């Protein structure tokens, strides 16, 4: 069975559940909350030489990148693996004429695509909110680049959560690990160690420079994220093959 047909098979499974809507709803909730908070307290936020766009962006993306986005990634990974965990469908899947590598890759592709959809919604929602509340100049291009980089920095987290979700049938374990890692990132992101901690990267790539926590460079972010993702994918595939036994 070709990779394309395996991908279509996995997409059909996705249509049977609405859990993928989480990737769409999560950024919209954060955009709504951030815009509301900005409007409500703009007299406080806009004191001195504060830039309205940066203050609005900070309200939207800080906790989305630290908490909501990583948790959404974890829930999506759990669901992609849960389909096979239920009633021991792994054994049935392995009896089909499907290359194991194709199965693992297609689940990862779907996962990456859904996170990408979440990033697109975040971008559109943030720009829309900025226009509605009237923040003045909006750096469309810079914001788009930062959102793209954020998507790439999610890859190591995504790959690791996929390993945990495949290895542990109990959904509480991968979700619990994600929650603990996300809470830890709230502290680490504000320190000099944030650039070494994968759960800090999504927030650091999105947050405005004026907030004083942006200590990543684009080459560093891209390099460490892609290298880590590749290594974790290789490890994850080895774990995946063990289900065949």
N, C-alpha and C positions, 0 to 999 in steps of 0.2 A: 504494500500500500504506500502510495507516494506521500510526501510531506504535506502537499496541498490537500489531499483527501483526509489525512489525519486532522489537519487544521479545521476542515469543514465539520468533521465529526465532533471535535471539541467545541466548536461554536454552536452546534446543535444542542449540546448539553447546556451551554450557557443560556440558551433561550428558555429553558425550562425553569429558570430561577430569576428572581428580581434582585438578587444580592449584588449584581453588577451595578445597580442604580446607586449603590453606596458611593462609588467612585465619582458619580455625577452630583449627588446631593451634598456630599461633604464640603467641596469647595464653595458651593452656593451658600451653604449655611454660614461658612466663615466670612464670605464676602458680605452677606447681609448683616451679620453681627458686627464686623469691623466697620462697615459704613455707618451703622447706627451709633456705634460707640464714638466714632469720629465726629459725627454731627452733634451728638449730645454734649461732648466735652471739648468742642473745638476751641472754645475760649481758653482752655488750659493748654491744649496741644499747640496752638498757634501763637504762643507768646514769643517775643523777641524776633529772631530771624528764622524761625521755623518755616520749613517748606511744606505747604499743605499736602502736596502729592506724597511726599515721603512719610508724613504722619499717617495719612490714610493707609498707605501700603503697609506700614509697620503694624497697624491695627489688624489688618487682614491676614498677613502672611506669617507673623511670628509664631503664634500657637498652632496655626495650620501646619507649618513645616515641622514643628517640634512634636506635636501630638496627633492631630487628626489625620495627617497624611500617612505617617508610619503605621498607625492603627488600621487605616483603611487598606493599606498594602497587606498587612497581616491577615485581616479578615478575608480579603480576596484570595490569598494563598491557601488559607484554610478551606475555603469553599472549593477551589480547584482540585484540592486533594481529597476533600470530603466525599466528592462524587464517587471516587474509587474505593475509599475506605468503607462506605456503606455496603453492607452485605458482602464484604470481601471481594469487591469487583476487580481488584488488582489481578487476581488469578484468572478471571475471565478475560481481562484485557490482554494478558500475556499469552493467552491461547490463540489470539487473533493474529492474522498475518501482517503484523505491524512491527516495524523496527522500533526497539525500545528508545533509541536516541530521538526518533521522530516524536514519540509521545512526550518525552521530557521537554524537547525544544518547543513543541506546539503549546504546551501549557505555559511555558515561560513567555512565548510570544504574545499569547492572549493576555497574560498578566502585565507585560510591558505596555501593550496597546491600551489597556484599561487605565493604567496610571498616566499614560500620555493623554488620554481623553480627559482625565481629571485635570491635567495641567492646562489643556486648552480651555476648559470651562473656567478654571481659575483666572486665566489671562483675560478672557472675554468679560467675565464677571467683574474683575477688578477695574478694567478700563471703563466698563459701563457705569460702575459705581462712582468712579472719578468724574465722569462727565455729568452724572446726575447731581452730585453734591457740589460740583463746580470748584475744582482744585487748581484750575489754571493750566499751565503747561504740563502735558503728559508725555513722558519719554517712551513712546510706543516701541521703538526698536530695541532700546536697552532693556526694557521690561520683557520683551519677547525672548531676547537672548538669555536673560536670567532664568526665565521659566524653563527654557530648553535645557540649560545647565542643571537646574533643579531636577528635571526628569532623569537626566543621566546620573546624578548623584543618588537617585533612588534605587539604581540597579543593584548595588551590593546588598542593600536591605531586602529588596525583592527576592534576590537569589537565596539569601540566608533563610528568609521566611518560608520559601518553597521547600527547602531541605527539612526544616522543622515540621512543616505541615504534612509532608510525606512520611516522615519518620514516626511521628506521634499521632495515632488515631484520635486521642483525646484533644479536642480543640482548645481546652483550657491551657495546655502547655505552650503552644506557639503564641497564642494571644497574650498569655501572662508574661512571656519573655519579651514580647513586643512592648507591652505596657511598661514593664520595668525599665527597658532600654530607653523608651521615650521619656519617662519621668526623669531618668538619670540625665538625659540630654538637656533638660531645662537648666541644670546646674553646670554641666560641662560646657555648654555652648557659650556661656558668659566668661569662660576662662580661656587661657592660652592653649588649652588642650582640645578645644573644640574642633580644630582642623584635623585632628587625628581620630575623631569619633564619628563613624558613619551616620549615626542618627542625628548629628548636629548639622550635617552638610545641607540637607534640603532647606532648612531655615536660614542658614548662613548665606546661601546663594540667592535668596529672595529678599532678605531684609535690607532696608536702605543703608547706605554708607554712614549716614548721619547718626544712626543708632549706636555706632561705636563697636559693633560686634563682628563686623565683616572682616575677617582675617584670612580669607581664602583668595587665591588667584585663579583665574580661569584655567591656565595650563595645569596647575596642581589639581584642581577639582576634577578635570576631565581625566587626567592620567591615573590618579589613585582610584577613581571610581571604576574606570574601565578595566584596569588591571585586577582590582579586587573582584569585580563581577566575573571576569573570565576564570579566575582561580576558584571562586566559590561554585561556579557552574560545573567545573570539572569534578570538584569534590561532591557536589550534589548529584551528579550523574552516577557516580560510583555508589552512593547510598541508594539511588533509585534502582539500580540493577539488582540489589539485594532482595527486592520484593519479588523477583522472578523465582527465587529458590522455593 
